[in-house]
């Protein structure tokens, strides 16, 4: 199940897609599944499931805290795949976002096969580039999985061209320099990066560009949706559940409210897409 149909559907509706992230195993494995189902029901078009990792150097403190809670509760790669299966069963394209080390430890071919078997759409690999990801590219191609690589404002035109050529599903434009996290304003680096990612991809590729830059509310989502094909939200979802603490019902209710606000925001944006 590729992410492509979700982007095509959003484009046909004159809007950007809403892409929601949550780590597997947070607040625990069943709790993450419940939360992700709420996010799907309330308007997420694509889901990213984080694989908790012990050295999350690219993540901000919010996602680090959630990942550590998941690890402390014993979340393992097999739990991540179970979570993917439970979310993908809704018909929503579901990707795993992970550092590369856990995939290597699990076995690249085995991971690709098990992800595909669980109904996963593909993998987002923030810490490997296409020229260092030959093993993953081969395994993903063998199992028809999306390969989502990242571009950044600091990426040269040559690297943007290489990255978009190697990506399938969409390309992830991380438009804030530094670690992840919700922010109060959107970045002025994002629009130019999206323009470059579109202009430098293979001719007639029409690869969607999803933007992650710390969006935390519907108004910010609308701003990003005016120029991007997808609005990626992670820390705001995680923070909502962290703030709820042990009150699961309150957390899910707040998560639904946030998702609905973000889903309305991408619909106010001026038709993400080239």
VENTA-V847637 format. One line per field, one symbol per residue. ss: DSSP state (~ for helix, > for strand, _ for the rest). phi: phi as a letter, one per 20 degrees, with the letter a starting at -180 (. if undefined). burial: + if it has 16 or more other ideal C-beta (glycine too) atoms within 10 Angstrom, else -. A space follows every 50 residues. Layout:
ss=???
phi=???
burial=???
//
This chain:
ss=___~~~~~~~~~____>>>>>>>_____~~~~~~~~~~~~~____>>>>> __________~~~~~~~~~~~~____~~~~~~~~~~~~____>>>>>__~ ~~~~~~_~~~~~~~~~~____>>>_____~~~_~~~~~~~~~___>>>_> >>____~~~~~~~~~~_>_>>>>>_______________~~~~~~~~~~_ _______>>>>>_____~~~~~~~~____>>>>_~~~~~~~~~~___~~~ ~~~~~~~~~~~~~~~~~~______
phi=.ffgffffffffembeeedddbffmdfbfffffgfffffffepfecdddf egcfcefeeffffgffffffffenfcgffffffggfefffnegcdddbff gfffffofffffffffffnfercdcfdcdgfddgffgfffffdldfdddd ccgeffgffffffffeecoadeeeecfoffqfceceeeefgfffgffffe fggmflffdeddbnfcbfffffffffcdebdeccgffffgffffmeefff ffffffffffffffffeefelgpf
burial=++++-++--++---+++++++++++++++-++++++++++-+++++++++ +++--+-+++-++++++++++---+++-++++++++++---+++++++++ -++--+-+--++-+++-+++++++++-+++--+--++-++--+-++++++ +++-+---++++++--++++++++++---++++--++-+++-++-+++-+ +-----++++++++++-+-++++++-++++++++++++++++-+---+-- ++-+++-++-+++-+++-+-+++-
//
